[in-house]
């Protein structure tokens, strides 16, 4: 089990370094598409072979096993009369006592080594079960809430069909209006994604703002961000104790919103002002009344996250969501080089030299005759 914990500790420490590098790179490189891929790599590094294995030393030293026989006391060269008269029962008791002492020392040694791995392992497992149970309860409750959605008007359906064709979607996702206060979101648990919109919000928006909000949600479907939500849900359940997992989840959602904002602006460059107003109206709608929080796995729009940066992007339109050959090669190099180093590591050499029958120096020693007892002269 110790190699397993060494791999976990090595990846946990390396993920901290990678997350710090991605965060620093995000301050100077304003490209949400590439940064999003780097943060996905930060999550995947938790389950890949480690680059450098960190040895885990035991917190306690094993108990030194001392012999019951004093080594400085020489053994008698001949047996005394008392030893000759010693009964076999006495020898049996002495042997059983020494065997019990060895067993007690072994058990005590195991008890000293056990808590470090056992307590963390049980805590990790209990945390996974508790987190997965709570999320399953929230998902079931949220799905029951989504059943109250109704079919939108034909105008909104035609708008969704036209926007889907402009984004290059082969299949138009299902559009539903919810009578509760919830953020616009994309919901999928591995099946066909569906778009849910709050009906009260869309009643107070004009046509341009409706098209912009709808295009943002359809852009999430076009990018496949709902699959990233499932990946994020799995990693959050497995590594709930690692703070970088929660930080990466927030960064991924923020970068996905920025990428979809850029796609909306590229789709209709003249609607940037209307889209910025729609973001502010959505934020006012969610702040004025109690809203229902979506569980993990929901691609819910959050206009309050980096709203200043998103509006600045809409104003300047300096960010892009298109891949170029240089960006693709840079991201592949950054993500593939650590993987290649991890898989290319040679296994550690064994310190034991194997015996070989073909070489006389490496052959095992042949047992000689047993030593003869010296003759006694009286």
Secondary structure, DSSP 4 states (H G I P E B T S, - for coil): -HHHHHHHHHHHHHHHHHHHHHHHHHHH---HHHHHHHHHHHHHGGGS--SSPPP---SSPPPP---SS-TTSPPPSS--HHHHT--HHHHHHHHHHHHHHHHHHHHHHHHHHHHHHHHHHHHHHHHHHHHHHHHHHHHHHHHHHHTT-EE--HHHHHHHHHHHHHHT-SSPPEEEEESS----EEE-SSS--EEEEEHHHHHHS-HHHHHHHHHHHHHHHHHTHHHHHHHHHHHHHHTTT-HHHHHHHHHHHHHHHHHHHHHHHHH-GGGHHHHHHHHHHHHHHHHHS--PPP-TTEEE--TTTTHHHHHHHHHH--------HHHHHHHHHHHHHHHHHHHTPPPPPPSSPPP-SSSSSSSPPPP-PPPPPPPP--
